[in-house]
Amino acid sequence: MLIMDTSAFFTMDWIPEEDFLCPPGIVEELQRFDDPRLALWDDRLRVSDCTRPSLERVKEEAKRTGDLGRLSPVDLTVLALALDTGGTIMTDDYSIQNVARSMGMPYRAVGTAGITKKYKWNYRCIGCGKWFKERSDECPICGSPMRAHRKK
């Protein structure tokens, strides 16, 4: 079973022979971009939502790796659906790949080489230079923007 991320639809110029599905948010993103490739998949595209417990497990792992602030709500459902089904995620999103790798879930890059190792992220204020484990749009100390950095 393949679990499709939006990047897989944007990148793939072929329809897989394996069974595949995606969460509803992926279809909504493709419709929002009025992407013509959505019509090519027509009745072969299966849509399924993830379970709440899997979504919570994915959020916890993404928080642990520092990817939570880098993943959209739809990205989180892609990961959770893969956890529910035991499927392989098709994505070029490095943060999705990083969390999948950290959770031991299989993934395949579509148009890129994919990640080569697991990363953890920290966030640094570009104003005062303070480091944080969780992302926010602005520093709680000085109000400056935050920038993601791979943890060493």
ABEGO torsion letter per residue (X at the ends): XBBBBAAAAAABABBBABBBBBBAAAAAAAAAAGBAAAAAAEAABBBBBBBAAAAAAAAAAAAAAGAAAABBAAAAAAAAAAAAAGBBBBBABAAAAAAAAAAGBBBBBAABAEBABBBBBBBBBAAAGBBBABBBABBAAAGBBBBBBBBX
